[in-house]
Amino acid sequence: MRKVVITGAGTVNPLGHDVPSTLTAMREGRCAIAALEGLKDQERLDVQIGAQVRGFDPGAHLDRQRLPLLDRFAQFALVAAREAVAQARVTFDGEAGARAGVVMGTAGGGNTTVDDNYRSVFAEGKNRVHPFVVPRLMHNAAASHLSMEFGLRGPGLAVSTACASSNHAMGLALQLIRGGAADVILTGGSEAMLSFGGLKAWEGLRVMSRDGCRPFAASRNGLVMGEGGAVFVFEALENARARGVEPLAEVAGFGMSADAGEIVAPTLDGPVRAMRLALADAGIDAAEVGYVNAHGTGTRANDRTEAQALHAVLGEGADRVPMSSTKSMHGHLIGGTGAVELLACLMALREGVLAPTVSFDAPDPDCPVDAVPNAARDGVEVRAVLSNAFAFGGLNAVLALRRL
Amino acid sequence: MEQDVMTQDPAIAAKVIEIIAEQAMRAPSEVTAEDRLEDLGIDSLGVVECIFQIEENFDVQVPFNANNPEESTFDISTVGSVIAEVEKLVAERRA
């Protein structure tokens, strides 16, 4: 079976507008969750905190002709993809482009566009909308713009599984390369749901925290929304070697499962099976796992179930395997979250630095995990990691990465 | 007991029971103040929907976070406790 590796990474997220600044923020345990600024109709929201991407100037990255076609979620994806492609030093001329593809995750697609135009036609009573509303809002907009930007002429698709979208996208990218459908795939996810309508919808479910994201901690009381995304260059190992490029890590395995239970309440069985399948697919023994990037939303139900799942999968000693949630710093990026969280996995494998779970006030007996509370840990030898994503709708996707 | 809870405003109690009965897929006559919501088969999502209906019907804001219902100041343990809480909120709104 073909081995698949990561040769480039890029991101725009609340912690930073590129990978180096994001990893620095994670190392420093910086929290990007703050009072919301500048949302339309913000005064009508009960939730007044979030992790916004601040100071992002689309016009500095994207030309004026193209900007009207790009929702914020597609802007994040394009800027992140450029960074990833530059790092991978990969080109897509001729046959290389035909053997290259894109698989991007998003839960809501062009939410900002939907929000703005609903306001325009419903609230403001306008009868005319901008001609590009449809190409901006469609879920595959980011995937399509990546394909056009770089000339990726092979498989192209968007994957939408709520909060697991990025992980499902990256897992499918792994399988497509393994299966021979492509040699290189740009993959990850992005989301820009941090708008009035996006937040109002989440308020309705009553799972949002009003004061912070504290995964696995005793005082946790809900999730905090973020925005942004990340893109990676996934590539067949032999392809990277032929190009003389040093891979960042191996994408060793992928496991997915469905709870077939309830629409928003997680089961234990679904996550456990997804984690076990990822390990089996990767050929990684449970004892080799040195770090787990948790789904860790900060809701009571997710974190308790995820802690139980970790113990079920890793057995005795599970509480000694660090499992942190970087959502405590960058918030929940919904469909883009798994991609940004994979950066913490790369940092663990490559630099031996474990990103912390910040705002961790006190442990919860229901969550007996080493959450790497409050401060990053360095000098840790990590050979294999898992990255969890468990979506509303009971769809679970877990990636296993290994150091090369 | 049941009557004590309901004496304040029978219309409020009747409406709350109707909302909860609808979630429980039962006739209102089958729901009493002593019933616990979970015993009526109402799960956490059902509770959230009940609260939404209560807010819409009574024009009130219910302080409730589905993450930690036990820490909520809004007591949802029984049908009677929900009625009492709604009566309080309605009284506050009218005050």
Boltz contact constraints between the chains, C-beta under 6 A:
constraints:
  - contact:
      token1: [A, 206]
      token2: [B, 48]
      max_distance: 6.0
  - contact:
      token1: [A, 206]
      token2: [B, 65]
      max_distance: 6.0
  - contact:
      token1: [A, 206]
      token2: [B, 66]
      max_distance: 6.0
  - contact:
      token1: [A, 207]
      token2: [B, 66]
      max_distance: 6.0
  - contact:
      token1: [A, 207]
      token2: [B, 67]
      max_distance: 6.0
  - contact:
      token1: [A, 221]
      token2: [B, 65]
      max_distance: 6.0
  - contact:
      token1: [A, 221]
      token2: [B, 67]
      max_distance: 6.0
  - contact:
      token1: [A, 221]
      token2: [B, 68]
      max_distance: 6.0
  - contact:
      token1: [A, 222]
      token2: [B, 67]
      max_distance: 6.0
  - contact:
      token1: [A, 264]
      token2: [B, 45]
      max_distance: 6.0
  - contact:
      token1: [A, 299]
      token2: [B, 67]
      max_distance: 6.0
  - contact:
      token1: [A, 300]
      token2: [B, 67]
      max_distance: 6.0
  - contact:
      token1: [A, 300]
      token2: [B, 68]
      max_distance: 6.0
